[in-house]
Amino acid sequence: MTDTTTIQLTKNVLEVLNWAKEYPRQTYNELVKKMAEIFVYVKKRNQCDEFLHKIQQPKMKELWNDPSDEAWECV
């Protein structure tokens, strides 16, 4: 018994996969695995960026809502 499955892809997805190959003999399995690993890495990184953004928001609101900054706009 093998550990492989069959998935259905539209022809345009297949074209994108063919275009994305790093070398002509790269298998779809290798390509999809690499794409999935990159996606997971970017997703984790984005979560960190969102976390940092959320913890910075209160301080940024404090700085942006500083009434003394308005004096500079009239100069």
OpenMM code with the backbone's topology and positions (N, CA, C; nanometers):
from openmm import Vec3, app, unit

residues = "MET THR ASP THR THR THR ILE GLN LEU THR LYS ASN VAL LEU GLU VAL LEU ASN TRP ALA LYS GLU TYR PRO ARG GLN THR TYR ASN GLU LEU VAL LYS LYS MET ALA GLU ILE PHE VAL TYR VAL LYS LYS ARG ASN GLN CYS ASP GLU PHE LEU HIS LYS ILE GLN GLN PRO LYS MET LYS GLU LEU TRP ASN ASP PRO SER ASP GLU ALA TRP GLU CYS VAL".split()
positions = [
    Vec3(0.0845, -0.1187, 0.0000),
    Vec3(0.0000, 0.0000, 0.0000),
    Vec3(0.0884, 0.1241, 0.0000),
    Vec3(0.0578, 0.2192, -0.0879),
    Vec3(0.1385, 0.3406, -0.0969),
    Vec3(0.0759, 0.4531, -0.0154),
    Vec3(0.1576, 0.5519, 0.0136),
    Vec3(0.1111, 0.6680, 0.0894),
    Vec3(0.0811, 0.7858, -0.0023),
    Vec3(0.0324, 0.7601, -0.1205),
    Vec3(0.0026, 0.8685, -0.2134),
    Vec3(-0.1474, 0.8805, -0.2330),
    Vec3(-0.1885, 0.9997, -0.2715),
    Vec3(-0.3293, 1.0256, -0.2992),
    Vec3(-0.3407, 1.0942, -0.4342),
    Vec3(-0.4612, 1.1060, -0.4810),
    Vec3(-0.4877, 1.1757, -0.6060),
    Vec3(-0.5699, 1.2990, -0.5734),
    Vec3(-0.5296, 1.4128, -0.6289),
    Vec3(-0.6071, 1.5352, -0.6116),
    Vec3(-0.6440, 1.5886, -0.7492),
    Vec3(-0.7546, 1.6584, -0.7566),
    Vec3(-0.7970, 1.7165, -0.8827),
    Vec3(-0.7613, 1.8644, -0.8833),
    Vec3(-0.6980, 1.9071, -0.9924),
    Vec3(-0.6593, 2.0469, -1.0094),
    Vec3(-0.7134, 2.0986, -1.1415),
    Vec3(-0.7503, 2.2247, -1.1439),
    Vec3(-0.7908, 2.2837, -1.2711),
    Vec3(-0.6670, 2.3046, -1.3576),
    Vec3(-0.6891, 2.3192, -1.4868),
    Vec3(-0.5762, 2.3348, -1.5789),
    Vec3(-0.4962, 2.4621, -1.5505),
    Vec3(-0.5643, 2.5704, -1.5080),
    Vec3(-0.4882, 2.6928, -1.4793),
    Vec3(-0.4012, 2.6764, -1.3549),
    Vec3(-0.4442, 2.5974, -1.2554),
    Vec3(-0.3592, 2.5708, -1.1386),
    Vec3(-0.2388, 2.4888, -1.1814),
    Vec3(-0.2610, 2.3936, -1.2686),
    Vec3(-0.1521, 2.3118, -1.3203),
    Vec3(-0.0502, 2.3975, -1.3963),
    Vec3(-0.0999, 2.4942, -1.4724),
    Vec3(-0.0105, 2.5857, -1.5448),
    Vec3(0.0745, 2.6675, -1.4468),
    Vec3(0.0117, 2.7152, -1.3398),
    Vec3(0.0855, 2.7929, -1.2394),
    Vec3(0.1915, 2.7056, -1.1730),
    Vec3(0.1553, 2.5814, -1.1414),
    Vec3(0.2525, 2.4899, -1.0809),
    Vec3(0.3694, 2.4640, -1.1762),
    Vec3(0.3396, 2.4453, -1.3025),
    Vec3(0.4471, 2.4244, -1.4002),
    Vec3(0.5371, 2.5470, -1.4091),
    Vec3(0.4784, 2.6649, -1.4036),
    Vec3(0.5564, 2.7887, -1.4106),
    Vec3(0.6418, 2.8066, -1.2847),
    Vec3(0.5909, 2.7590, -1.1717),
    Vec3(0.6588, 2.7795, -1.0431),
    Vec3(0.7727, 2.6808, -1.0184),
    Vec3(0.7841, 2.5787, -1.0997),
    Vec3(0.8896, 2.4795, -1.0778),
    Vec3(1.0271, 2.5453, -1.0808),
    Vec3(1.1150, 2.5012, -0.9914),
    Vec3(1.2505, 2.5532, -0.9851),
    Vec3(1.3408, 2.4880, -1.0889),
    Vec3(1.3058, 2.3681, -1.1288),
    Vec3(1.3788, 2.2970, -1.2330),
    Vec3(1.2798, 2.2033, -1.3026),
    Vec3(1.3036, 2.1713, -1.4286),
    Vec3(1.2039, 2.0981, -1.5085),
    Vec3(1.1583, 1.9633, -1.4511),
    Vec3(1.2455, 1.8903, -1.3861),
    Vec3(1.2085, 1.7570, -1.3375),
    Vec3(1.1563, 1.7588, -1.1933),
    Vec3(1.1357, 1.8760, -1.1374),
    Vec3(1.0818, 1.8854, -1.0018),
    Vec3(0.9404, 1.8274, -1.0004),
    Vec3(0.9132, 1.7414, -0.9049),
    Vec3(0.7804, 1.6798, -0.8977),
    Vec3(0.6807, 1.7763, -0.8356),
    Vec3(0.5528, 1.7514, -0.8663),
    Vec3(0.4488, 1.8338, -0.8050),
    Vec3(0.4491, 1.8153, -0.6540),
    Vec3(0.4803, 1.6964, -0.6076),
    Vec3(0.4862, 1.6693, -0.4647),
    Vec3(0.5910, 1.7579, -0.3976),
    Vec3(0.7108, 1.7650, -0.4564),
    Vec3(0.8171, 1.8505, -0.4018),
    Vec3(0.7746, 1.9969, -0.4032),
    Vec3(0.7146, 2.0369, -0.5134),
    Vec3(0.6748, 2.1762, -0.5297),
    Vec3(0.5654, 2.2155, -0.4304),
    Vec3(0.4628, 2.1332, -0.4188),
    Vec3(0.3521, 2.1642, -0.3273),
    Vec3(0.4009, 2.1633, -0.1833),
    Vec3(0.4884, 2.0687, -0.1491),
    Vec3(0.5430, 2.0632, -0.0129),
    Vec3(0.6198, 2.1912, 0.0194),
    Vec3(0.7047, 2.2353, -0.0745),
    Vec3(0.7826, 2.3575, -0.0519),
    Vec3(0.6908, 2.4791, -0.0402),
    Vec3(0.5897, 2.4862, -0.1253),
    Vec3(0.4957, 2.5983, -0.1212),
    Vec3(0.4206, 2.5998, 0.0121),
    Vec3(0.3816, 2.4825, 0.0603),
    Vec3(0.3094, 2.4736, 0.1875),
    Vec3(0.3988, 2.5162, 0.3031),
    Vec3(0.5259, 2.4741, 0.3012),
    Vec3(0.6193, 2.5136, 0.4070),
    Vec3(0.6396, 2.6651, 0.4085),
    Vec3(0.6521, 2.7244, 0.2910),
    Vec3(0.6679, 2.8696, 0.2828),
    Vec3(0.5424, 2.9392, 0.3334),
    Vec3(0.4261, 2.8879, 0.2971),
    Vec3(0.2999, 2.9464, 0.3422),
    Vec3(0.2892, 2.9436, 0.4939),
    Vec3(0.3235, 2.8296, 0.5550),
    Vec3(0.3167, 2.8171, 0.7008),
    Vec3(0.4140, 2.9146, 0.7665),
    Vec3(0.5347, 2.9268, 0.7119),
    Vec3(0.6341, 3.0199, 0.7669),
    Vec3(0.5827, 3.1641, 0.7603),
    Vec3(0.5296, 3.2024, 0.6451),
    Vec3(0.4790, 3.3393, 0.6286),
    Vec3(0.3601, 3.3645, 0.7205),
    Vec3(0.2748, 3.2644, 0.7353),
    Vec3(0.1581, 3.2781, 0.8224),
    Vec3(0.2020, 3.3002, 0.9676),
    Vec3(0.3008, 3.2224, 1.0132),
    Vec3(0.3523, 3.2400, 1.1494),
    Vec3(0.4148, 3.3777, 1.1655),
    Vec3(0.4906, 3.4193, 1.0667),
    Vec3(0.5567, 3.5492, 1.0727),
    Vec3(0.4533, 3.6619, 1.0765),
    Vec3(0.3481, 3.6471, 0.9984),
    Vec3(0.2425, 3.7474, 0.9954),
    Vec3(0.1732, 3.7564, 1.1314),
    Vec3(0.1568, 3.6427, 1.1985),
    Vec3(0.0959, 3.6440, 1.3316),
    Vec3(0.1827, 3.7227, 1.4285),
    Vec3(0.3140, 3.7092, 1.4169),
    Vec3(0.4053, 3.7856, 1.5030),
    Vec3(0.3931, 3.9341, 1.4734),
    Vec3(0.3864, 3.9688, 1.3448),
    Vec3(0.3728, 4.1093, 1.3065),
    Vec3(0.2421, 4.1668, 1.3587),
    Vec3(0.1333, 4.0898, 1.3484),
    Vec3(0.0041, 4.1359, 1.3992),
    Vec3(0.0087, 4.1548, 1.5503),
    Vec3(0.0754, 4.0642, 1.6210),
    Vec3(0.0883, 4.0744, 1.7658),
    Vec3(0.1630, 4.2029, 1.8028),
    Vec3(0.2757, 4.2276, 1.7357),
    Vec3(0.3525, 4.3490, 1.7638),
    Vec3(0.2711, 4.4743, 1.7337),
    Vec3(0.1971, 4.4702, 1.6239),
    Vec3(0.1139, 4.5843, 1.5875),
    Vec3(0.0084, 4.6114, 1.6949),
    Vec3(-0.0529, 4.5057, 1.7460),
    Vec3(-0.1574, 4.5220, 1.8478),
    Vec3(-0.1019, 4.5780, 1.9782),
    Vec3(0.0171, 4.5341, 2.0177),
    Vec3(0.0701, 4.5856, 2.1435),
    Vec3(0.1250, 4.7275, 2.1275),
    Vec3(0.1528, 4.7690, 2.0050),
    Vec3(0.2012, 4.9051, 1.9817),
    Vec3(0.0867, 5.0044, 1.9643),
    Vec3(-0.0315, 4.9575, 1.9319),
    Vec3(-0.1439, 5.0466, 1.9033),
    Vec3(-0.1744, 5.1474, 2.0142),
    Vec3(-0.1836, 5.1076, 2.1409),
    Vec3(-0.2161, 5.2076, 2.2443),
    Vec3(-0.1139, 5.3222, 2.2495),
    Vec3(0.0139, 5.2904, 2.2403),
    Vec3(0.1160, 5.3947, 2.2451),
    Vec3(0.1080, 5.4835, 2.1217),
    Vec3(0.0834, 5.4236, 2.0071),
    Vec3(0.0736, 5.5023, 1.8849),
    Vec3(-0.0470, 5.5957, 1.8901),
    Vec3(-0.1599, 5.5490, 1.9435),
    Vec3(-0.2773, 5.6350, 1.9573),
    Vec3(-0.2460, 5.7519, 2.0501),
    Vec3(-0.1726, 5.7229, 2.1571),
    Vec3(-0.1333, 5.8272, 2.2513),
    Vec3(-0.0476, 5.9323, 2.1803),
    Vec3(0.0458, 5.8882, 2.1000),
    Vec3(0.1341, 5.9811, 2.0290),
    Vec3(0.0605, 6.0560, 1.9192),
    Vec3(-0.0268, 5.9873, 1.8464),
    Vec3(-0.0974, 6.0503, 1.7356),
    Vec3(-0.2023, 6.1495, 1.7834),
    Vec3(-0.2569, 6.1301, 1.9009),
    Vec3(-0.3617, 6.2173, 1.9511),
    Vec3(-0.3071, 6.3273, 2.0414),
    Vec3(-0.1811, 6.3572, 2.0283),
    Vec3(-0.1175, 6.4599, 2.1107),
    Vec3(-0.1570, 6.5980, 2.0570),
    Vec3(-0.2325, 6.6780, 2.1352),
    Vec3(-0.2784, 6.8094, 2.0900),
    Vec3(-0.1634, 6.9066, 2.0617),
    Vec3(-0.0492, 6.8875, 2.1248),
    Vec3(0.0627, 6.9792, 2.1008),
    Vec3(0.1158, 6.9670, 1.9585),
    Vec3(0.0882, 6.8586, 1.8910),
    Vec3(0.1320, 6.8426, 1.7520),
    Vec3(0.0573, 6.9360, 1.6574),
    Vec3(-0.0637, 6.9729, 1.6945),
    Vec3(-0.1445, 7.0599, 1.6086),
    Vec3(-0.0836, 7.1984, 1.5932),
    Vec3(-0.0053, 7.2415, 1.6896),
    Vec3(0.0598, 7.3727, 1.6811),
    Vec3(0.1552, 7.3787, 1.5614),
    Vec3(0.2143, 7.2667, 1.5252),
    Vec3(0.3082, 7.2634, 1.4133),
    Vec3(0.2378, 7.2787, 1.2796),
    Vec3(0.1096, 7.2426, 1.2717),
    Vec3(0.0350, 7.2509, 1.1477),
    Vec3(0.0085, 7.3957, 1.1071),
    Vec3(0.0039, 7.4885, 1.2013),
    Vec3(-0.0266, 7.6290, 1.1730),
    Vec3(0.0975, 7.7081, 1.1314),
    Vec3(0.2143, 7.6518, 1.1440),
    Vec3(0.3376, 7.7253, 1.1140),
    Vec3(0.3621, 7.7283, 0.9666),
] * unit.nanometer
topology = app.Topology()
chain = topology.addChain("A")
for resn in residues:
    res = topology.addResidue(resn, chain)
    for name in ("N", "CA", "C"):
        topology.addAtom(name, app.Element.getBySymbol(name[0]), res)
